[in-house]
Amino acid sequence: MTAPTGEVYRIDWLPGTDILHGTCHCGREHTSQDPIEMWEWMLAHPRGHALDEPQGAGT
């Protein structure tokens, strides 16, 4: 088993919609309707996490 990294990824489903809202361990947020896109965005950190980059392609 590997040692824990301390990074926390959070994905919430917005009830009544098909929208997922994710929060990366860096604090950047992202929305998407596609769970695969959401995890790819999370795991690509820091790519796609800059404040001047567009986010939420699924919304």
Gaussian input, Z-matrix of N, CA and C with variables (Angstrom, degrees):
# hf/3-21g

backbone

0 1
 N
 C     1     B1
 C     2     B2     1     A1
 N     3     B3     2     A2     1     D1
 C     4     B4     3     A3     2     D2
 C     5     B5     4     A4     3     D3
 N     6     B6     5     A5     4     D4
 C     7     B7     6     A6     5     D5
 C     8     B8     7     A7     6     D6
 N     9     B9     8     A8     7     D7
 C    10    B10     9     A9     8     D8
 C    11    B11    10    A10     9     D9
 N    12    B12    11    A11    10    D10
 C    13    B13    12    A12    11    D11
 C    14    B14    13    A13    12    D12
 N    15    B15    14    A14    13    D13
 C    16    B16    15    A15    14    D14
 C    17    B17    16    A16    15    D15
 N    18    B18    17    A17    16    D16
 C    19    B19    18    A18    17    D17
 C    20    B20    19    A19    18    D18
 N    21    B21    20    A20    19    D19
 C    22    B22    21    A21    20    D20
 C    23    B23    22    A22    21    D21
 N    24    B24    23    A23    22    D22
 C    25    B25    24    A24    23    D23
 C    26    B26    25    A25    24    D24
 N    27    B27    26    A26    25    D25
 C    28    B28    27    A27    26    D26
 C    29    B29    28    A28    27    D27
 N    30    B30    29    A29    28    D28
 C    31    B31    30    A30    29    D29
 C    32    B32    31    A31    30    D30
 N    33    B33    32    A32    31    D31
 C    34    B34    33    A33    32    D32
 C    35    B35    34    A34    33    D33
 N    36    B36    35    A35    34    D34
 C    37    B37    36    A36    35    D35
 C    38    B38    37    A37    36    D36
 N    39    B39    38    A38    37    D37
 C    40    B40    39    A39    38    D38
 C    41    B41    40    A40    39    D39
 N    42    B42    41    A41    40    D40
 C    43    B43    42    A42    41    D41
 C    44    B44    43    A43    42    D42
 N    45    B45    44    A44    43    D43
 C    46    B46    45    A45    44    D44
 C    47    B47    46    A46    45    D45
 N    48    B48    47    A47    46    D46
 C    49    B49    48    A48    47    D47
 C    50    B50    49    A49    48    D48
 N    51    B51    50    A50    49    D49
 C    52    B52    51    A51    50    D50
 C    53    B53    52    A52    51    D51
 N    54    B54    53    A53    52    D52
 C    55    B55    54    A54    53    D53
 C    56    B56    55    A55    54    D54
 N    57    B57    56    A56    55    D55
 C    58    B58    57    A57    56    D56
 C    59    B59    58    A58    57    D57
 N    60    B60    59    A59    58    D58
 C    61    B61    60    A60    59    D59
 C    62    B62    61    A61    60    D60
 N    63    B63    62    A62    61    D61
 C    64    B64    63    A63    62    D62
 C    65    B65    64    A64    63    D63
 N    66    B66    65    A65    64    D64
 C    67    B67    66    A66    65    D65
 C    68    B68    67    A67    66    D66
 N    69    B69    68    A68    67    D67
 C    70    B70    69    A69    68    D68
 C    71    B71    70    A70    69    D69
 N    72    B72    71    A71    70    D70
 C    73    B73    72    A72    71    D71
 C    74    B74    73    A73    72    D72
 N    75    B75    74    A74    73    D73
 C    76    B76    75    A75    74    D74
 C    77    B77    76    A76    75    D75
 N    78    B78    77    A77    76    D76
 C    79    B79    78    A78    77    D77
 C    80    B80    79    A79    78    D78
 N    81    B81    80    A80    79    D79
 C    82    B82    81    A81    80    D80
 C    83    B83    82    A82    81    D81
 N    84    B84    83    A83    82    D82
 C    85    B85    84    A84    83    D83
 C    86    B86    85    A85    84    D84
 N    87    B87    86    A86    85    D85
 C    88    B88    87    A87    86    D86
 C    89    B89    88    A88    87    D87
 N    90    B90    89    A89    88    D88
 C    91    B91    90    A90    89    D89
 C    92    B92    91    A91    90    D90
 N    93    B93    92    A92    91    D91
 C    94    B94    93    A93    92    D92
 C    95    B95    94    A94    93    D93
 N    96    B96    95    A95    94    D94
 C    97    B97    96    A96    95    D95
 C    98    B98    97    A97    96    D96
 N    99    B99    98    A98    97    D97
 C   100   B100    99    A99    98    D98
 C   101   B101   100   A100    99    D99
 N   102   B102   101   A101   100   D100
 C   103   B103   102   A102   101   D101
 C   104   B104   103   A103   102   D102
 N   105   B105   104   A104   103   D103
 C   106   B106   105   A105   104   D104
 C   107   B107   106   A106   105   D105
 N   108   B108   107   A107   106   D106
 C   109   B109   108   A108   107   D107
 C   110   B110   109   A109   108   D108
 N   111   B111   110   A110   109   D109
 C   112   B112   111   A111   110   D110
 C   113   B113   112   A112   111   D111
 N   114   B114   113   A113   112   D112
 C   115   B115   114   A114   113   D113
 C   116   B116   115   A115   114   D114
 N   117   B117   116   A116   115   D115
 C   118   B118   117   A117   116   D116
 C   119   B119   118   A118   117   D117
 N   120   B120   119   A119   118   D118
 C   121   B121   120   A120   119   D119
 C   122   B122   121   A121   120   D120
 N   123   B123   122   A122   121   D121
 C   124   B124   123   A123   122   D122
 C   125   B125   124   A124   123   D123
 N   126   B126   125   A125   124   D124
 C   127   B127   126   A126   125   D125
 C   128   B128   127   A127   126   D126
 N   129   B129   128   A128   127   D127
 C   130   B130   129   A129   128   D128
 C   131   B131   130   A130   129   D129
 N   132   B132   131   A131   130   D130
 C   133   B133   132   A132   131   D131
 C   134   B134   133   A133   132   D132
 N   135   B135   134   A134   133   D133
 C   136   B136   135   A135   134   D134
 C   137   B137   136   A136   135   D135
 N   138   B138   137   A137   136   D136
 C   139   B139   138   A138   137   D137
 C   140   B140   139   A139   138   D138
 N   141   B141   140   A140   139   D139
 C   142   B142   141   A141   140   D140
 C   143   B143   142   A142   141   D141
 N   144   B144   143   A143   142   D142
 C   145   B145   144   A144   143   D143
 C   146   B146   145   A145   144   D144
 N   147   B147   146   A146   145   D145
 C   148   B148   147   A147   146   D146
 C   149   B149   148   A148   147   D147
 N   150   B150   149   A149   148   D148
 C   151   B151   150   A150   149   D149
 C   152   B152   151   A151   150   D150
 N   153   B153   152   A152   151   D151
 C   154   B154   153   A153   152   D152
 C   155   B155   154   A154   153   D153
 N   156   B156   155   A155   154   D154
 C   157   B157   156   A156   155   D155
 C   158   B158   157   A157   156   D156
 N   159   B159   158   A158   157   D157
 C   160   B160   159   A159   158   D158
 C   161   B161   160   A160   159   D159
 N   162   B162   161   A161   160   D160
 C   163   B163   162   A162   161   D161
 C   164   B164   163   A163   162   D162
 N   165   B165   164   A164   163   D163
 C   166   B166   165   A165   164   D164
 C   167   B167   166   A166   165   D165
 N   168   B168   167   A167   166   D166
 C   169   B169   168   A168   167   D167
 C   170   B170   169   A169   168   D168
 N   171   B171   170   A170   169   D169
 C   172   B172   171   A171   170   D170
 C   173   B173   172   A172   171   D171
 N   174   B174   173   A173   172   D172
 C   175   B175   174   A174   173   D173
 C   176   B176   175   A175   174   D174

   B1=1.4522
   B2=1.5223
   B3=1.3252
   B4=1.4589
   B5=1.5173
   B6=1.3012
   B7=1.4665
   B8=1.5230
   B9=1.3166
   B10=1.4631
   B11=1.5256
   B12=1.3220
   B13=1.4643
   B14=1.5200
   B15=1.3181
   B16=1.4543
   B17=1.5213
   B18=1.3271
   B19=1.4586
   B20=1.5224
   B21=1.3217
   B22=1.4632
   B23=1.5173
   B24=1.3170
   B25=1.4620
   B26=1.5210
   B27=1.3243
   B28=1.4611
   B29=1.5263
   B30=1.3325
   B31=1.4641
   B32=1.5244
   B33=1.3180
   B34=1.4591
   B35=1.5150
   B36=1.3077
   B37=1.4677
   B38=1.5139
   B39=1.3275
   B40=1.4579
   B41=1.5301
   B42=1.3313
   B43=1.4676
   B44=1.5293
   B45=1.3115
   B46=1.4587
   B47=1.5126
   B48=1.3354
   B49=1.4619
   B50=1.5240
   B51=1.3168
   B52=1.4605
   B53=1.5232
   B54=1.3224
   B55=1.4574
   B56=1.5270
   B57=1.3332
   B58=1.4548
   B59=1.5267
   B60=1.3098
   B61=1.4642
   B62=1.5147
   B63=1.3316
   B64=1.4547
   B65=1.5076
   B66=1.3250
   B67=1.4569
   B68=1.5235
   B69=1.3151
   B70=1.4653
   B71=1.5192
   B72=1.3265
   B73=1.4643
   B74=1.5216
   B75=1.3492
   B76=1.4677
   B77=1.5276
   B78=1.3448
   B79=1.4562
   B80=1.5186
   B81=1.3220
   B82=1.4706
   B83=1.5199
   B84=1.3415
   B85=1.4578
   B86=1.5232
   B87=1.3231
   B88=1.4669
   B89=1.5214
   B90=1.3201
   B91=1.4638
   B92=1.5157
   B93=1.3243
   B94=1.4596
   B95=1.5188
   B96=1.3289
   B97=1.4577
   B98=1.5230
   B99=1.3143
   B100=1.4632
   B101=1.5302
   B102=1.3452
   B103=1.4627
   B104=1.5309
   B105=1.3242
   B106=1.4593
   B107=1.5216
   B108=1.3388
   B109=1.4668
   B110=1.5244
   B111=1.3297
   B112=1.4579
   B113=1.5320
   B114=1.3437
   B115=1.4667
   B116=1.5189
   B117=1.3236
   B118=1.4644
   B119=1.5240
   B120=1.3341
   B121=1.4618
   B122=1.5292
   B123=1.3288
   B124=1.4647
   B125=1.5299
   B126=1.3166
   B127=1.4553
   B128=1.5236
   B129=1.3362
   B130=1.4612
   B131=1.5270
   B132=1.3244
   B133=1.4605
   B134=1.5183
   B135=1.3219
   B136=1.4521
   B137=1.5254
   B138=1.3513
   B139=1.4601
   B140=1.5261
   B141=1.3260
   B142=1.4572
   B143=1.5174
   B144=1.3220
   B145=1.4452
   B146=1.5227
   B147=1.3138
   B148=1.4670
   B149=1.5274
   B150=1.3203
   B151=1.4685
   B152=1.5293
   B153=1.3346
   B154=1.4617
   B155=1.5240
   B156=1.3502
   B157=1.4625
   B158=1.5228
   B159=1.3298
   B160=1.4652
   B161=1.5144
   B162=1.3169
   B163=1.4609
   B164=1.5046
   B165=1.3209
   B166=1.4552
   B167=1.5129
   B168=1.3154
   B169=1.4613
   B170=1.5206
   B171=1.3353
   B172=1.4547
   B173=1.5166
   B174=1.3338
   B175=1.4644
   B176=1.4931
   A1=108.73
   A2=117.51
   A3=121.67
   A4=110.48
   A5=115.70
   A6=121.12
   A7=110.04
   A8=118.38
   A9=120.74
   A10=110.71
   A11=116.00
   A12=121.31
   A13=112.48
   A14=118.37
   A15=121.18
   A16=112.92
   A17=117.21
   A18=120.89
   A19=109.42
   A20=116.13
   A21=121.15
   A22=108.88
   A23=115.48
   A24=122.59
   A25=106.74
   A26=116.95
   A27=119.56
   A28=108.41
   A29=115.54
   A30=121.26
   A31=107.36
   A32=115.24
   A33=121.84
   A34=109.00
   A35=115.62
   A36=122.26
   A37=106.86
   A38=117.11
   A39=121.58
   A40=107.77
   A41=117.66
   A42=121.86
   A43=112.68
   A44=114.86
   A45=121.30
   A46=113.56
   A47=117.55
   A48=122.08
   A49=109.24
   A50=115.92
   A51=122.26
   A52=110.28
   A53=117.36
   A54=122.05
   A55=111.30
   A56=114.11
   A57=122.23
   A58=108.05
   A59=116.57
   A60=122.11
   A61=107.43
   A62=116.29
   A63=120.65
   A64=112.15
   A65=115.12
   A66=121.99
   A67=107.83
   A68=115.64
   A69=121.95
   A70=109.46
   A71=116.02
   A72=120.50
   A73=112.04
   A74=117.75
   A75=121.17
   A76=111.86
   A77=116.78
   A78=120.88
   A79=113.98
   A80=118.06
   A81=121.70
   A82=109.22
   A83=116.87
   A84=121.96
   A85=110.83
   A86=115.25
   A87=121.91
   A88=107.88
   A89=117.39
   A90=121.39
   A91=109.65
   A92=115.21
   A93=121.01
   A94=109.07
   A95=115.92
   A96=120.75
   A97=111.21
   A98=117.01
   A99=122.77
   A100=110.57
   A101=118.41
   A102=119.94
   A103=113.55
   A104=117.82
   A105=120.30
   A106=109.87
   A107=116.71
   A108=120.27
   A109=110.39
   A110=116.88
   A111=120.98
   A112=110.62
   A113=116.97
   A114=119.68
   A115=111.37
   A116=118.22
   A117=120.27
   A118=110.15
   A119=116.76
   A120=120.85
   A121=109.90
   A122=116.54
   A123=120.55
   A124=111.13
   A125=116.58
   A126=121.39
   A127=113.11
   A128=118.21
   A129=121.99
   A130=112.12
   A131=118.08
   A132=122.20
   A133=110.03
   A134=120.82
   A135=128.54
   A136=114.43
   A137=118.95
   A138=120.66
   A139=109.43
   A140=117.17
   A141=121.56
   A142=113.46
   A143=117.40
   A144=120.82
   A145=113.72
   A146=118.03
   A147=120.63
   A148=109.74
   A149=116.45
   A150=120.37
   A151=113.14
   A152=118.01
   A153=120.06
   A154=113.54
   A155=118.02
   A156=121.80
   A157=109.67
   A158=118.16
   A159=120.12
   A160=110.72
   A161=116.10
   A162=120.37
   A163=109.29
   A164=115.40
   A165=120.45
   A166=114.03
   A167=118.06
   A168=121.66
   A169=112.06
   A170=117.32
   A171=119.96
   A172=114.87
   A173=117.59
   A174=119.41
   A175=111.83
   D1=142.53
   D2=178.52
   D3=-88.53
   D4=160.07
   D5=178.95
   D6=-72.86
   D7=144.13
   D8=178.60
   D9=-64.83
   D10=146.05
   D11=-177.63
   D12=-92.48
   D13=-18.44
   D14=-177.29
   D15=84.40
   D16=0.68
   D17=179.23
   D18=-84.53
   D19=133.89
   D20=179.67
   D21=-118.55
   D22=124.81
   D23=176.09
   D24=-111.02
   D25=133.52
   D26=-178.20
   D27=-128.41
   D28=129.74
   D29=174.82
   D30=-126.97
   D31=123.72
   D32=178.07
   D33=-114.24
   D34=143.27
   D35=173.70
   D36=-93.03
   D37=132.56
   D38=178.26
   D39=-87.48
   D40=107.06
   D41=-175.44
   D42=-53.27
   D43=140.34
   D44=-179.90
   D45=83.46
   D46=2.50
   D47=179.65
   D48=-134.36
   D49=177.64
   D50=171.83
   D51=-103.28
   D52=18.37
   D53=-172.45
   D54=-96.37
   D55=134.53
   D56=173.45
   D57=-105.79
   D58=139.59
   D59=178.02
   D60=-119.25
   D61=118.11
   D62=-177.23
   D63=-112.34
   D64=147.35
   D65=175.22
   D66=-127.97
   D67=120.98
   D68=179.67
   D69=-78.54
   D70=163.58
   D71=177.22
   D72=-61.44
   D73=-20.44
   D74=178.84
   D75=-83.50
   D76=-8.27
   D77=179.00
   D78=99.86
   D79=-12.74
   D80=179.23
   D81=-69.46
   D82=142.00
   D83=-178.40
   D84=-113.12
   D85=156.37
   D86=-176.02
   D87=-153.37
   D88=144.78
   D89=174.63
   D90=-123.75
   D91=148.73
   D92=-178.95
   D93=-163.20
   D94=155.35
   D95=172.25
   D96=-94.04
   D97=-10.56
   D98=-175.43
   D99=-106.71
   D100=113.45
   D101=-178.91
   D102=-62.36
   D103=-31.43
   D104=178.78
   D105=-67.51
   D106=-45.11
   D107=177.34
   D108=-60.00
   D109=-39.64
   D110=-179.17
   D111=-61.53
   D112=-48.14
   D113=-179.75
   D114=-67.38
   D115=-37.00
   D116=177.28
   D117=-61.78
   D118=-40.94
   D119=178.37
   D120=-64.12
   D121=-46.27
   D122=-179.68
   D123=-58.67
   D124=-49.10
   D125=-173.72
   D126=-77.47
   D127=-11.86
   D128=178.47
   D129=-84.41
   D130=1.14
   D131=-177.87
   D132=-45.93
   D133=131.57
   D134=8.46
   D135=-93.83
   D136=-0.13
   D137=-179.97
   D138=-61.10
   D139=127.27
   D140=179.87
   D141=88.05
   D142=4.45
   D143=-176.06
   D144=-109.31
   D145=0.67
   D146=179.07
   D147=-72.36
   D148=147.62
   D149=-177.02
   D150=-64.23
   D151=-24.67
   D152=-178.48
   D153=-92.04
   D154=2.92
   D155=178.81
   D156=-94.18
   D157=141.18
   D158=176.67
   D159=-64.47
   D160=152.96
   D161=179.03
   D162=-140.28
   D163=165.84
   D164=174.36
   D165=72.06
   D166=51.25
   D167=-179.17
   D168=-60.50
   D169=-22.90
   D170=-176.70
   D171=-86.92
   D172=-0.56
   D173=-177.84
   D174=-113.77

